[in-house]
Amino acid sequence: MTERAWQVEEFEEHRPHLQAVAYRMLGSVTEAEDAVQETWLRLSRADSAAVENYAGWLTTIVGRISLDMLRARRSRREEYVGTWLPEPIVTDGEAGDPANEALLADSIGLALFVVLETLTPAERLAFVLHDMFGVPFEEIAPIVDRSPAATRQIASRARRRVQGAAPVSDVDLSRQREVVDAFLAASRAGDFEALLEVLDPEVVFRADAGAASRLARGPISGAPDVARQVLARGTRLASLARHAVVNGAAGVVVGPPDSPIAVVGFTVVRARIVAIDLITDPAKLRRIAAH
């Protein structure tokens, strides 16, 4: 086997893992694919004989690339109007695209992505690589230009913020779906009281219509206000919703398969909806339509 053929084989073996790391760092499948492609370019230019641990080397490289992309994006994020939500990973719950399956393994929900977005790039990298993928601090430290001890502190700070802000969804997907079904039924019927029954008192409704949308708005909190928002704008859309798995949790896709108009993710805790994440950004829906 030639050196190039061996590099290709090694890279393809680790591609799903690299894609998962980059997606958790960036919250965008498209940007994650770009980061993975850049990782391949760097591997193709590297001296293979000098690389002892390909898995660790590739993870470090994709982490560094993702960190640079995240820093560049944050400098532009100040111009984003309204709420930013990640590009969702949507499946029908059946076996499907292997790339999506890799991303969904040990999936993190949309609500956690919202919290990750509040971290500094260094905090996010340290948390993602160590807490989600078990990368030692000694290997993360050079990426963020810190000592291993300082990197441990960065990850610890990020962990406290995540644990204090990101709700942990109920594990049972079928039970989640029952709650979502009750939500949809109440929405279709225009039943305010029935909506309050399935919404957590502190529920948060977030909507991402895209950076340039005139419909951009901030989050809405509290069951009564969220229920009113749903009945004002969502009753018609509820009739067009079909079941989907959105980032590993119960959700819906609204509209025809080849041209969806919205994806909605739900975070269900103790049989109540604590977060509703509505994505109508055409750029983020484009990939879903293509699949």
C-alpha positions in Angstrom: 0.0 0.0 0.0 1.3 3.4 -0.9 1.7 6.2 1.7 -1.1 8.2 0.1 -3.5 5.2 0.0 -2.6 4.5 3.7 -3.4 8.1 4.6 -6.7 8.0 2.8 -7.6 4.8 4.6 -6.7 6.2 8.0 -8.5 9.4 7.4 -11.7 7.8 6.2 -11.7 5.6 9.3 -11.6 8.6 11.5 -13.8 10.9 9.4 -17.1 10.3 11.4 -15.3 11.1 14.7 -13.8 14.3 13.2 -17.1 15.4 11.8 -18.7 14.9 15.3 -16.0 17.0 17.0 -16.3 19.8 14.4 -20.1 19.8 14.6 -20.1 20.2 18.3 -17.6 23.0 18.1 -19.4 24.9 15.3 -23.1 23.8 15.4 -23.0 23.7 11.6 -22.8 20.6 9.4 -21.6 22.7 6.5 -18.8 24.4 8.5 -17.9 21.0 10.1 -17.5 19.5 6.7 -15.2 22.4 5.8 -13.1 21.8 8.9 -12.8 18.1 8.2 -11.8 18.8 4.6 -9.1 21.2 5.8 -7.9 18.5 8.2 -7.4 16.2 5.3 -5.4 18.8 3.4 -3.1 19.2 6.4 -2.8 15.4 6.7 -1.9 15.1 3.0 0.9 17.6 3.5 2.2 16.1 6.7 5.1 13.7 7.2 3.3 10.4 8.0 6.3 8.9 9.6 6.3 11.7 12.2 2.7 11.0 13.3 2.6 8.3 16.0 -1.1 8.5 17.0 -3.3 9.3 14.0 -6.5 9.5 16.0 -5.1 12.0 18.5 -3.2 14.0 15.8 -6.4 14.3 13.6 -8.5 15.3 16.6 -6.0 18.0 17.6 -5.9 19.3 14.1 -9.7 19.4 13.6 -10.0 21.0 17.0 -7.5 23.7 16.1 -9.2 24.4 12.8 -12.6 24.6 14.4 -11.3 26.9 17.1 -10.0 29.3 14.4 -13.3 29.2 12.6 -15.3 29.8 15.8 -13.2 32.8 16.6 -13.7 34.3 13.2 -17.4 33.6 13.3 -17.8 35.2 16.7 -16.3 38.4 15.4 -19.2 38.5 12.9 -21.9 37.2 15.3 -22.4 40.7 16.7 -24.3 41.5 13.5 -26.7 38.6 14.1 -30.2 39.8 14.9 -32.4 37.6 17.0 -31.6 34.1 18.3 -28.9 31.9 16.8 -29.6 28.2 16.7 -27.4 25.4 15.2 -28.0 23.7 11.9 -30.1 20.8 13.1 -29.5 17.1 12.4 -32.8 15.7 11.3 -33.7 12.0 10.8 -36.9 10.0 10.7 -35.7 7.8 13.5 -34.9 4.9 11.1 -31.4 3.9 9.9 -30.2 6.5 7.5 -27.3 8.5 6.3 -24.1 7.1 8.1 -22.7 10.6 8.4 -25.9 11.7 10.3 -25.8 8.6 12.4 -22.2 9.5 13.5 -23.2 13.0 14.4 -26.2 11.8 16.4 -24.2 9.2 18.4 -24.1 10.6 21.9 -26.0 13.5 20.5 -26.4 16.8 22.1 -29.7 18.7 21.8 -30.4 22.1 20.4 -30.7 23.6 23.9 -27.2 22.6 24.8 -25.9 24.1 21.7 -27.4 27.4 22.8 -25.4 27.2 26.0 -22.2 26.2 24.2 -22.6 29.3 22.1 -22.3 31.5 25.3 -18.8 30.0 26.1 -15.6 31.6 24.9 -14.0 29.6 22.0 -11.3 28.3 24.4 -13.9 27.2 26.9 -15.9 25.5 24.2 -12.9 23.6 22.8 -11.7 22.4 26.2 -15.3 21.3 27.2 -16.0 19.6 23.9 -12.7 17.8 23.5 -12.3 16.7 27.2 -15.9 16.2 28.4 -17.4 14.9 25.2 -14.5 13.0 23.6 -12.1 12.3 26.5 -9.1 14.1 25.1 -6.5 14.6 27.8 -5.8 18.2 28.9 -2.1 17.7 28.0 -3.2 17.4 24.3 -5.7 20.3 24.5 -3.4 22.7 26.2 -1.2 23.5 23.1 -4.3 24.3 21.0 -5.5 27.0 23.4 -1.9 28.1 24.3 -2.3 27.3 28.0 -0.7 25.0 30.5 -2.6 21.7 31.2 -3.5 23.0 34.6 -5.0 26.2 33.1 -6.8 24.2 30.5 -8.3 22.1 33.2 -9.6 25.2 34.9 -11.0 26.5 31.6 -12.9 23.2 31.1 -14.1 23.3 34.7 -15.5 26.8 34.3 -17.3 25.8 31.0 -18.7 22.7 32.7 -20.2 24.7 35.5 -21.9 27.0 33.1 -23.2 24.2 31.0 -24.5 22.2 34.0 -26.2 25.2 35.3 -28.0 26.3 32.1 -28.6 23.2 29.9 -31.6 21.1 30.8 -31.1 17.3 30.5 -33.9 15.9 28.4 -35.9 12.8 29.3 -34.2 9.7 27.8 -37.3 7.9 26.5 -37.9 9.1 22.9 -41.4 7.6 22.7 -42.4 9.4 25.9 -41.0 12.7 24.5 -43.0 12.1 21.4 -46.2 11.6 23.4 -45.6 15.1 25.0 -44.9 16.6 21.6 -48.1 15.0 20.2 -50.1 16.6 23.0 -48.5 19.9 22.2 -49.4 19.6 18.5 -53.0 18.6 19.3 -53.4 21.6 21.6 -51.8 23.9 19.0 -54.1 22.6 16.2 -57.2 23.0 18.4 -56.2 26.4 19.6 -56.5 25.2 23.1 -54.6 27.6 25.5 -55.3 25.6 28.6 -54.2 22.3 27.0 -50.9 24.0 26.0 -50.3 25.1 29.5 -50.6 21.5 30.6 -47.6 20.3 28.5 -45.4 23.4 28.9 -43.1 23.8 31.9 -43.9 27.1 33.7 -40.4 28.4 32.8 -40.4 27.2 29.2 -38.3 29.1 26.7 -39.3 29.6 23.0 -36.4 30.5 20.7 -36.7 31.2 17.0 -33.9 31.5 14.4 -35.1 33.0 11.1 -31.7 33.9 9.9 -29.3 36.8 10.3 -31.0 38.9 7.7 -34.7 38.2 8.5 -37.1 40.9 9.5 -38.9 38.2 11.6 -35.9 37.9 14.0 -36.8 38.2 17.6 -35.4 37.3 21.0 -36.4 34.4 23.2 -39.8 34.3 24.9 -40.1 32.8 28.4 -42.9 31.6 30.6 -45.7 29.2 29.7 -48.5 31.8 29.2 -46.5 34.0 26.9 -45.1 31.0 24.9 -48.6 29.5 24.6 -49.9 32.8 23.3 -47.0 33.0 20.8 -47.7 29.4 19.6 -51.4 30.1 19.1 -50.8 33.4 17.4 -48.4 32.0 14.8 -48.2 28.2 15.1 -51.7 26.8 14.8 -51.7 26.7 11.0 -48.1 25.3 11.0 -49.0 22.5 13.5 -51.3 21.0 10.9 -48.3 20.6 8.5 -46.0 19.1 11.1 -44.6 15.5 10.8 -42.6 13.6 13.3 -38.8 13.7 13.2 -35.8 13.2 15.4 -34.0 16.5 15.8 -30.5 16.2 17.3 -31.5 13.0 19.0 -34.7 14.3 20.5 -38.4 14.4 19.5 -39.2 17.1 17.1 -41.1 17.9 13.9 -40.4 19.1 10.4 -43.0 21.5 9.0 -43.8 21.4 5.3 -43.1 19.1 2.4 -40.0 16.9 2.5 -38.4 18.6 -0.5 -39.0 22.1 0.8 -39.5 22.3 4.6 -40.4 25.7 6.0 -39.4 24.9 9.6 -37.8 22.5 11.9 -38.8 22.4 15.6 -36.8 20.8 18.3 -38.3 20.2 21.8 -36.5 19.6 25.1 -38.8 17.5 27.3 -38.0 17.2 31.1 -40.2 15.2 33.4 -43.0 15.1 30.7 -43.1 18.9 30.3 -41.6 20.9 27.5 -38.9 23.2 28.8 -37.6 24.5 25.5 -39.0 24.9 22.0 -36.4 25.7 19.3 -37.9 26.9 15.9 -35.5 27.1 12.9 -36.8 28.8 9.8 -33.5 30.0 8.5 -33.5 29.0 4.8 -29.8 28.3 4.8 -30.1 25.9 7.7 -33.1 24.1 6.1 -31.4 23.7 2.7 -29.4 20.6 3.7 -32.5 19.0 5.3 -34.3 19.4 2.0 -31.4 17.9 0.1 -31.5 14.7 2.2 
